Amino acid sequence: MEVNPVALVMVPLLAVLAPLIAAAVGRVAKVPLVVFEILLGILVGPSVLGWVPADEFIAVLANLGLAMLFFMAGNEIDFGAITGRPLGRSSLGWVISLALGLIVGLVLAPSVEAGIFIGVALTSTALGTIMPMLRDAGELSTPFGRAVTAIGAAGEFGPLIAISLFLSGRKPLVAALVLIGFVVITGLAIWLASRGPHTRLHAIITATRHSSGQFAVRLVLLFVAALVCLSIAFGLDMLLGAFAAGVLYRVLLSGAPEADKEVIESKLEAVAFGFLVPIFFVYTGVTFDLASLISSPNALLLVPVFLVLFLVVRGLPGMLAAPLGASGDDRAAIALFSATGLPIIVAVTDIGLEEGALQPGTAAALVGAGMLSVLLFPLIALARRRKTLHGQTLPPDEGVHVPVEG
């Protein structure tokens, strides 16, 4: 494998520049960090300056970054907090989104296969991108935050299931049986992880958390590698394995001391968001096919069309999971968060391009609309949420107090 030295230096450099630019711009408006990572990648990539070409080694790191993004999403979800109404309504909302997405996709696309790709892409929610924003706003433990988390879980796990069923190249029945096999194996692993206190395991983690052993981090890499390889062996998308690895790891560490969990969480965030995930977003910009987008008026027109469809197909059904008594501003914010998507859109369009089902212009329009959704929707959503917190009293949901912060 040949390594391009320019790419090897430029990608980390851009990953360093992105938060500096975000901090400077943040004095005027808070823009998600991933937006700058992607834009910088586009700037130095083949579409604009041409300084950084597509590189096999960086592509491997980018795929690891995507896997870690989904691992962190699975690891962040507290299923105990969202079980019941939030998760049930979120799941129903995603099923409605899938039905709407497939209908819209089949209407827009020149072929049934392309329509399925478009339909699945329209149903995604970028939970891994949204969670840091909710955490920074102090919303993770509020009814609003739990609703968005449940919507994100459905909008991240659901499309992975749809990819496995509809886009794997197998007949639906065979694909379903293979998927069931994977779910049984991972479900058994998660069940076994929940059975015991794992005292000795936690003791090893505690003993090595400040040493060169770093057992917890090594265990994460093993889980990600094992379940990603398992999903690939089953012919499923690797992101399904990465997401399951995050859920498994959270269950395994549920009985660990809180101090240990906080230290481990900070280390995982350092590996994911300090190293691998920025490479994925920068490389997404580098490989973005801007030429196919700007050379086709139809493709350019599809960008705002897809952006609106994200709101209609994914945003409106997501409002079903709004907390009881939520204000109109909160419901609008939930719809906007629900419609924020990018990582799964990138994954779906990559598969569509590899199989020849999607035209480059259509794929670029979907990814471009996904980028705009990450740029615009969370900013507007947080502004609507702040309007509720500062101007109104949100009726309590399940007796939980909503702090006037964020």
Residue pairs with C-beta under 8 A, 6 or more apart in sequence:
1 56
1 57
2 56
2 57
3 55
3 57
4 52
4 53
4 55
4 57
4 58
6 51
6 52
7 52
7 53
7 55
7 57
7 58
7 286
8 55
8 57
8 58
10 44
10 51
10 52
11 41
11 52
11 58
11 279
11 282
11 283
11 286
12 279
14 37
14 40
14 41
14 44
14 282
15 37
15 278
15 279
15 282
17 36
17 40
18 33
18 36
18 37
18 40
18 278
18 282
19 33
19 36
21 36
21 40
22 31
22 32
22 33
22 36
25 31
25 36
29 379
30 379
30 382
31 375
31 379
32 129
32 133
32 374
32 375
32 378
32 379
34 129
34 281
34 342
34 374
35 371
35 374
35 375
37 278
37 281
37 282
37 285
38 281
38 282
38 284
38 285
38 288
38 371
38 374
39 285
40 282
40 285
41 52
41 281
41 282
41 283
41 284
41 285
41 286
41 287
41 288
42 48
42 285
42 286
42 288
42 290
43 49
43 285
44 51
44 52
44 286
45 51
45 52
45 53
45 285
45 286
45 287
45 288
45 290
46 52
46 53
46 54
46 286
47 288
47 289
47 290
47 291
48 290
52 286
53 286
54 286
54 287
58 279
58 283
58 286
59 283
61 276
61 279
61 280
61 283
62 279
62 280
62 283
62 284
63 238
63 280
64 276
64 279
64 280
65 272
65 275
65 276
65 277
65 278
65 279
65 280
65 281
65 283
66 239
66 242
66 280
66 343
66 346
66 347
67 224
67 228
67 238
67 239
67 241
67 242
68 224
68 242
68 271
68 272
68 276
68 277
69 128
69 129
69 242
69 272
69 277
69 280
69 343
70 128
70 156
70 239
70 242
70 243
70 246
70 343
71 220
71 223
71 224
71 242
71 243
71 245
71 246
71 249
71 272
72 128
72 131
72 246
72 268
72 269
72 272
72 273
72 277
73 127
73 128
73 131
73 152
73 153
73 156
73 243
73 246
74 242
74 243
74 244
74 245
74 246
74 247
74 248
74 249
74 250
75 246
75 247
75 249
75 250
75 268
76 127
76 128
76 131
76 149
76 246
76 250
77 127
77 149
77 153
77 246
77 247
77 250
78 149
78 250
79 87
79 153
79 247
81 141
81 146
81 149
82 90
82 146
82 149
82 150
82 153
85 321
85 324
86 146
86 147
86 149
86 150
86 321
86 323
87 150
87 153
87 154
89 150
89 320
89 321
90 147
90 150
90 151
90 153
90 154
90 155
90 318
90 320
90 321
91 154
91 158
92 317
92 320
93 151
93 154
93 317
93 318
93 319
93 320
93 321
93 338
94 123
94 151
94 154
94 155
94 158
94 317
95 158
96 317
96 320
97 122
97 123
97 155
97 158
97 313
97 314
97 317
97 318
98 119
98 120
98 123
98 158
98 162
100 122
100 312
100 313
100 317
101 118
101 119
101 120
101 121
101 122
101 123
101 313
101 314
102 115
102 116
102 119
102 120
103 119
104 118
104 119
104 122
104 309
104 312
104 313
105 114
105 115
105 116
105 117
105 118
105 119
105 120
105 122
106 112
106 115
106 116
106 119
107 115
108 115
108 118
109 115
109 117
109 118
109 362
111 357
113 355
113 357
114 352
114 357
114 358
114 359
114 362
116 166
116 167
117 167
117 348
117 349
117 351
117 352
117 357
117 358
118 358
118 362
118 366
120 159
120 162
120 163
120 166
120 167
120 348
121 159
121 341
121 344
121 345
121 348
121 349
121 366
121 370
122 306
122 309
122 310
122 313
122 314
123 155
123 158
123 159
123 162
123 313
123 314
124 155
124 156
124 159
124 314
124 341
124 343
124 344
124 345
124 348
125 151
125 152
125 154
125 155
125 156
125 314
125 318
125 337
125 338
125 339
125 340
125 341
126 152
126 155
126 156
126 340
126 341
126 342
126 343
126 344
126 370
126 373
126 374
127 149
127 152
127 153
127 155
127 156
128 156
128 277
128 343
129 340
129 342
129 343
129 374
129 378
130 148
130 152
130 337
130 340
130 378
131 140
131 149
131 152
132 273
133 378
133 382
134 140
134 145
134 148
134 149
137 382
137 385
137 405
137 406
138 403
138 405
138 406
139 145
139 148
139 385
139 406
140 146
140 149
141 400
142 400
142 402
142 403
143 323
143 326
143 394
143 396
143 397
143 398
143 400
143 402
144 323
144 326
144 330
144 333
144 334
144 385
144 394
144 402
146 323
147 321
147 322
147 323
147 326
147 334
148 334
148 337
148 338
150 321
151 318
151 321
151 334
151 337
151 338
152 337
152 338
155 314
155 318
155 338
155 341
156 243
156 344
157 243
159 344
159 348
160 237
160 239
160 240
160 243
160 344
161 179
161 240
163 236
163 237
163 240
163 347
163 348
163 351
164 175
164 178
164 179
164 182
164 236
164 237
164 240
165 172
165 175
165 176
165 179
166 172
166 175
167 348
167 351
167 352
168 175
168 178
168 235
168 236
168 237
169 235
169 355
170 178
170 235
178 234
178 235
178 236
179 234
179 236
181 234
182 230
182 231
182 234
182 236
182 240
185 230
186 227
186 230
186 241
186 244
186 248
189 248
190 244
190 247
190 248
190 251
193 248
193 251
193 252
194 251
194 254
197 255
198 252
198 255
198 256
201 252
202 253
202 255
202 256
202 257
202 260
204 215
205 215
205 216
205 219
205 253
205 256
205 260
205 264
206 256
206 257
206 260
207 213
207 215
208 214
208 215
208 216
209 215
209 216
209 260
209 263
209 264
209 267
210 263
214 267
216 253
216 264
216 267
216 268
217 264
217 267
217 268
217 271
219 249
220 245
220 249
220 268
220 271
223 245
223 248
223 249
224 241
224 242
224 245
226 245
227 241
227 242
227 244
227 245
227 248
228 238
228 241
228 242
228 245
229 241
230 241
231 237
231 238
231 239
231 240
231 241
231 244
232 238
232 241
237 347
237 351
239 343
239 344
239 347
253 260
253 261
253 264
256 264
280 343
284 342
284 346
284 367
288 364
288 367
288 368
289 360
289 363
289 364
290 364
292 299
292 360
292 361
292 363
292 364
293 299
293 300
293 303
293 361
293 364
293 365
293 368
294 300
295 361
296 361
298 361
299 361
299 362
299 364
299 365
300 365
302 361
302 362
302 365
302 366
302 369
303 365
303 368
303 369
303 372
304 369
305 369
306 365
306 366
306 368
306 369
307 369
307 372
307 373
307 376
310 339
310 340
310 341
310 369
310 370
310 373
310 377
311 335
311 336
311 339
314 338
314 339
314 341
315 335
315 336
315 338
315 339
316 335
317 338
318 334
318 335
318 337
318 338
318 339
319 331
319 334
319 335
319 338
321 334
322 330
322 331
322 334
323 330
323 394
323 397
324 395
324 397
325 394
325 395
325 396
325 397
326 334
326 394
326 395
326 397
327 388
327 392
327 394
329 384
329 385
329 387
329 388
329 392
330 384
330 385
330 388
330 394
332 381
332 384
333 380
333 381
333 382
333 384
333 385
333 388
334 381
336 377
336 378
336 380
336 381
336 384
337 377
337 378
337 381
339 373
339 377
340 373
340 374
340 377
340 378
340 381
341 370
341 373
341 374
342 367
342 370
342 371
342 373
342 374
345 366
345 367
345 369
345 370
346 367
346 370
348 366
349 358
349 363
349 366
349 367
352 358
352 363
353 360
353 363
358 366
382 406
385 406
386 406
388 394
389 402
389 404
389 405
389 406
390 404
394 402
396 402
